């Protein structure tokens, strides 16, 4: 049904004024739950003493929601971002996705790039955020000061076949992006 609504919406002249469906945004909305449920969790920051869930919503640049999913209210949104993006069935194929800080992680950034998408997070309070580059002598103008970390290209070359296998598995749907992201970030460290 969602696909039919979106298809009809895309034909409205006003929708073309707003965008071309090449960009999308994703954001989590947190709700307290009155009862225990499959996804409700404790999270004092968002729910006080109650339990809650997160509804992760995807919206195109034409201002129409094209995917949504309920996820546990305790984990970072970034664990679910790629899964929601790849598994949506709306017929839209945005090339760029924007999120807030909760949707960002270095791993998600890399996976989006590897799959051919542009990931554009809005990072709040970026003190301590590390930006990386291949060439430390390249001039990144205003970003020089914050991008002083060098990417280990030898490690990438050494693991390139595995990296491509991960990308192919994600693109073909053979592996769940959420579970893969969790596995690659065990104990806060990529494995």
Secondary structure, DSSP 4 states (H G I P E B T S, - for coil): -HHHHHHHHHTSHHHHHH--SSEEEEEEEEEEESS--SS-EE-HHHHTTSEEEEEEEEEETTS-EEEEEEEESSS-THHHHHHHHHH--SS---SEEEE-GGG--HHHHHHHHHTT-EEEE--SS-TT---EES-TTS--GGGTTT--EEP-HHHHHHTHHHHHHHHHHHHHTSS-HHHHHHHHTGGGS--
